[in-house]
Amino acid sequence: MKTLDERKAGTTCSRCGEQRWPFKTWQEPHTCQRCCEVLAGGNARDPLGTDAQHAAAAVARAARNKELGGEIATKIERPTPDMSAV
């Protein structure tokens, strides 16, 4: 059993390798909540996704940014405030 100081330092997920701080269920080797959800077939993003999944996510992210004005917002010219009246 780990000491409190060791638990505060956290642990790494045995599946994805990310550092986690489990609260209630401390088991060794530790599997993080996201990996448990993926392994159970739930609706969670797999941190170890395939190259195709990473490419699809990048395309979706670019489309969402463009839709929200990500590329356009940087090209908008903003008027300079007139400071002569101050």
RANOR-V575941 format. One record per residue. N is the residue number from 1. RES is the residue in three letters. SS is DSSP state (H for helix, E for strand, C for the rest). OMEGA is omega in degrees with one decimal (NA if undefined). D_LAST is the distance of its C-alpha to the last C-alpha in whole Angstrom. Layout:
n | res | ss | omega | d_last
N | RES | SS | OMEGA | D_LAST
N | RES | SS | OMEGA | D_LAST
This chain:
n | res | ss | omega | d_last
1 | MET | C | -178.3 | 68
2 | LYS | C | 176.8 | 65
3 | THR | C | 179.8 | 64
4 | LEU | H | 179.1 | 60
5 | ASP | H | 177.8 | 59
6 | GLU | H | 178.1 | 60
7 | ARG | H | 178.7 | 59
8 | LYS | H | 179.6 | 55
9 | ALA | H | 178.4 | 55
10 | GLY | C | 179.9 | 56
11 | THR | E | 177.0 | 58
12 | THR | E | 178.1 | 58
13 | CYS | C | -178.5 | 59
14 | SER | C | -179.1 | 62
15 | ARG | C | -174.2 | 61
16 | CYS | C | 177.2 | 58
17 | GLY | C | 179.2 | 57
18 | GLU | C | -180.0 | 54
19 | GLN | E | -178.0 | 53
20 | ARG | E | 177.1 | 54
21 | TRP | C | -177.9 | 54
22 | PRO | C | -176.9 | 57
23 | PHE | C | -172.3 | 57
24 | LYS | C | -172.4 | 60
25 | THR | C | 179.4 | 62
26 | TRP | C | 178.3 | 63
27 | GLN | C | 175.3 | 65
28 | GLU | C | -4.7 | 66
29 | PRO | C | -175.5 | 66
30 | HIS | C | 172.5 | 62
31 | THR | C | -175.1 | 61
32 | CYS | C | -175.7 | 58
33 | GLN | H | -179.6 | 57
34 | ARG | H | 179.4 | 55
35 | CYS | H | 177.0 | 59
36 | CYS | H | 179.3 | 61
37 | GLU | H | 178.7 | 59
38 | VAL | H | -179.2 | 60
39 | LEU | H | 178.4 | 63
40 | ALA | C | 179.5 | 64
41 | GLY | C | -178.1 | 63
42 | GLY | C | -176.8 | 60
43 | ASN | C | 178.8 | 56
44 | ALA | C | 178.7 | 54
45 | ARG | C | -179.5 | 53
46 | ASP | C | 179.5 | 56
47 | PRO | C | 178.1 | 54
48 | LEU | C | -176.8 | 57
49 | GLY | C | 179.8 | 57
50 | THR | C | 177.2 | 58
51 | ASP | H | 178.7 | 57
52 | ALA | H | 178.5 | 57
53 | GLN | H | 177.9 | 55
54 | HIS | H | 179.1 | 52
55 | ALA | H | 178.8 | 52
56 | ALA | H | 178.1 | 52
57 | ALA | H | 178.6 | 49
58 | ALA | H | 178.2 | 47
59 | VAL | H | 179.7 | 47
60 | ALA | H | 179.1 | 46
61 | ARG | H | 179.3 | 43
62 | ALA | H | 178.9 | 42
63 | ALA | H | 179.6 | 43
64 | ARG | H | 179.1 | 41
65 | ASN | H | 179.3 | 38
66 | LYS | H | 178.9 | 38
67 | GLU | H | -179.7 | 38
68 | LEU | C | 177.8 | 35
69 | GLY | C | -177.9 | 33
70 | GLY | C | 179.7 | 34
71 | GLU | C | -176.3 | 34
72 | ILE | C | -175.4 | 32
73 | ALA | C | -179.9 | 29
74 | THR | C | -178.1 | 29
75 | LYS | C | -178.4 | 29
76 | ILE | C | 176.5 | 26
77 | GLU | C | -179.9 | 23
78 | ARG | C | 179.8 | 20
79 | PRO | C | 177.7 | 17
80 | THR | C | -178.9 | 14
81 | PRO | C | 179.5 | 11
82 | ASP | C | -177.2 | 8
83 | MET | C | -178.2 | 5
84 | SER | C | -178.7 | 5
85 | ALA | C | -176.3 | 4
86 | VAL | C | NA | 0
